[in-house]
Amino acid sequence: MNVIPFDVTQRYRAVGSRIGPWLEGRRGVVLDVGGSRGPGSGWLPDDARRVVVDVAGKPGVRGNGARLPFRDDCFDASISCDVLEHVPGKDRGAVLAEMMRVTRGPVVVAAPFDTPGVKHAEEVVDALVRDRLGRSHPALEEHRAEGLPDLDATCEVFRSAGREVRVGPNGALQVWLPFMLADWYLADHSALAPLREELARYYGEDVAGRDDHEPAYRHVVEAWPAGNAPAHSVAPALDSIDDTGGSDIDFEPVRALVELFMADGLRASESARMDAEERMRGFEARAESAEEALRIRDAHIRDLERSIGLHAEELGRLRAFRRRFTHSPPARVLRAMGIRGRSER
């Protein structure tokens, strides 16, 4: 996909809007923990540089977020986008502490946190994936295995280190859920790749920045060194966030979208079944033809075996006659006359 997927645009735009103005003119270096090389840099000032660290080291520096391979205060800012939910719960505090250790400026973490609305939305997406593939969505399965991070606990890690914390919503569930369903569905069909790119382009050009409200799929946590937070921020104060848990979401359009995709999946399954039956009939016809050829071959082999048996019997009779003639009186007379049979020469 040449265009950045909508949810990647969504999270990096939100993080970039927090630290971009602060980095302007600083020629700063930003650490992206668990990120990918391409998408994030577009949301930073042109003179900022981004360093990616990931357990696989592709792309960027290979390293564990709980033990970052960098010295203290070597980055101007650190970010993490939709990574914390994939970190084992016991290591999350260490990852946040390490990000603060290597950063002299703000630490910004974006992630889906543990709320009923987020769980409900992920269940809807996972239901569609299971219906189409017969297995769970791998990323969402990992969310369940590790457990979504707790927003209050995350903020407390930063506060206990003396950081000023601000939290804001990102990716309204009314937008995130239908876009995610459509994006996943289009990604499952190679022929629909151009439509998936159009969906991502539409989000980036016409929707991004308008969906940062509650109830949200993701929240962005800003942790600023004491006294260094900007006077104005795109994020509201933490106590102003109304976590409705998804109760205000109108799921009827989403259900209709899921039913449409599932109905299409049923049609695709029926078409695949009919194709499979047609191929099976072809296989059966070829198998019957092969069986008939085998029967003809077996009959021919039996005829050859009978013919060989008859020839063997005839050869045995001829050999017996020759042995009897060799020892007969006429044969002895002929030998006495100097006439020998071919077998005696």
Stockholm file with secondary structure:
# STOCKHOLM 1.0

chainA/1-345         MNVIPFDVTQRYRAVGSRIGPWLEGRRGVVLDVGGSRGPGSGWLPDDARRVVVDVAGKPGVRGNGARLPFRDDCFDASISCDVLEHVPGKDRGAVLAEMMRVTRGPVVVAAPFDTPGVKHAEEVVDALVRDRLGRSHPALEEHRAEGLPDLDATCEVFRSAGREVRVGPNGALQVWLPFMLADWYLADHSALAPLREELARYYGEDVAGRDDHEPAYRHVVEAWPAGNAPAHSVAPALDSIDDTGGSDIDFEPVRALVELFMADGLRASESARMDAEERMRGFEARAESAEEALRIRDAHIRDLERSIGLHAEELGRLRAFRRRFTHSPPARVLRAMGIRGRSER
#=GR chainA/1-345 SS CCSCCHHHHHHHHHHHHHHHHHHTTTCCEEEEETCCHHHHGGGSCTTCEEEEEESSCSSSEECBTTBCSSCTTCBSEEEEESCGGGSCHHHHHHHHHHHHHTBSSCEEEEECCSCHHHHHHHHHHHHHHHHHHSSCCHHHHHHHHHCCCCHHHHHHHHHHTTEEEEEEEEEEHHHHHHHHHHHHHHHTCGGGHHHHHHHHHHIIIIITTSCCCSSEEEEEEEEEETTCSCSSCSSCCGGGCCCCTTTTCCCHHHHHHHHHHHHHHHHHHHHHHHHHHHHHHHHHHHHHHHHHHHHHHHHHHHHHHHHHHHHHHHHHHHHHHHHHHHTSHHHHHHHHTTCCCGGGC
#=GC SS_cons         CCSCCHHHHHHHHHHHHHHHHHHTTTCCEEEEETCCHHHHGGGSCTTCEEEEEESSCSSSEECBTTBCSSCTTCBSEEEEESCGGGSCHHHHHHHHHHHHHTBSSCEEEEECCSCHHHHHHHHHHHHHHHHHHSSCCHHHHHHHHHCCCCHHHHHHHHHHTTEEEEEEEEEEHHHHHHHHHHHHHHHTCGGGHHHHHHHHHHIIIIITTSCCCSSEEEEEEEEEETTCSCSSCSSCCGGGCCCCTTTTCCCHHHHHHHHHHHHHHHHHHHHHHHHHHHHHHHHHHHHHHHHHHHHHHHHHHHHHHHHHHHHHHHHHHHHHHHHHHHTSHHHHHHHHTTCCCGGGC
//
